[in-house]
Each structure stands twice: as C-alpha cells, then as structure tokens.
C-alpha cells in the first residue's frame, strides 16, 4: 500500500510544480502586457490634455500656438510659421502650461496648419491641412481628412503625436532617442511627417505591412475648434 501512496504523492508534487510553472508564465505575460498598457494609458491622457490645452489656447489667443523648437525650452517659437515644415516641431508644453512628455518620457510631436497659427483665424477661408492614414488589408487608407484638403473637404487643424516606447523621438531631457529598426515604415512616416500621419493599433510583428508600430496621436478637428471659439465669442458678447 505504501508504493501507490508514494506514486500518488509524486504525481501531486508534479502537478503542483507544473501549476506553479503555468502561473509563473501567466504572471509573466500579465506583467509584459502591463509594461505597455500603463505607459500607453499615460500617453493617451497626455495627448487628450494636449488637445484640450490647444483649444483653450485658441479660445484665449484667437489662434493655435506655433510649435516649440528642439532648443526652445518648451515655448512656441516667435514669428510666423509660414509653411507646413515650419509649423511642425514639438508641442510647446511651457506655453500651454503642461507637464512635458508622454507615458514613455518622450516629448510630444506637434504639427499645426499654418492658417490656424495666426490670429485671427478666418473660418470662412482657413482650412485644416492635417490628415491621417491607417492600414486596411495591409494598404494605407484615409482615416481622417483627404489627399486634397480644402474648405469643402476639411482636414484637421493640428495633430499631436507620441512616438511610443521604441524607435525615435526626443526624451524629456532633450536627448534624441535612436531608431534601431529598419522595418518600422509607418513610424518613420510619422517621424518626418508635416501633413499626413499614420494611426494604427500597436503591432510588434515587423513582417506585417508597415512594420512594428506603437505611435499614438490625437487630432484637433476644425469643426470642434471653430465651434468652441464661436461659443466663447458668444459668451463674451453676452456679458
């Protein structure tokens, strides 16, 4: 009778060890997921705050702010940004009164339509110039805006971008971060874009169309911007 009991005890021990191993793998997987989830939530919150701060700035100043330069200390640069390239840089966090950076400790990228960066914005002639692409069946397609922006086909007024955990960007300490991948095609588009950006779900498979991707972005829609500015003017006139 002793031998069956010993074999039963050994089997229970084996099952216990196997269970511990499975639990360890599960916890490891959860930790790995959380490693991305928490910073992505913080990045999403930072992007949402940036959009509201940009609209608030426009309500107070009659325009959206110009970008900050890499050596600009977080303040919008002086003068006019008269081209898409000049209107693209870093989010001017000091000008907007925001804490710098996203959930990964990188400064947010910012691009504003030239006509929206000078006061007063003329809603009857000004239009947004920022559009967003996404991947559908591996191919790029417009998610917001269009190839030709106009009064009739409005694109967004501005875009704010988080570069994600890997592949480029500038740290909150002003240190450029390396891009160690040669397959992150869509992320590279965002890193150099001034009008057309890419938005996708996070992807770590470099073999898929567009390569690996963990950028996040938000738009400042023209309709929301103009409606909020119009409401603010109405409230001021009603006082």
Secondary structure, DSSP 8 states (H G I E B T S, - for coil): -HHHHHHHHHHHHHHHHHHHHHHHHHHHHHHHHHHHHHHHHHHHHHHHHHHHHHHHHHHHHSS----B-TTTTTSB-SS---STTTTEEE--HHHHT-----TTSB--EEEE-GGGSSSS--TTT--B-BEEEEEETTEEEEEES-SS--SSS-BBSEEEEE--SSS--BBTTS-B-----SS-HHHHHHHH-SSEEE----B--TTSTT--B--EEEEE-HHHHHHHHHHHHHHHHT-
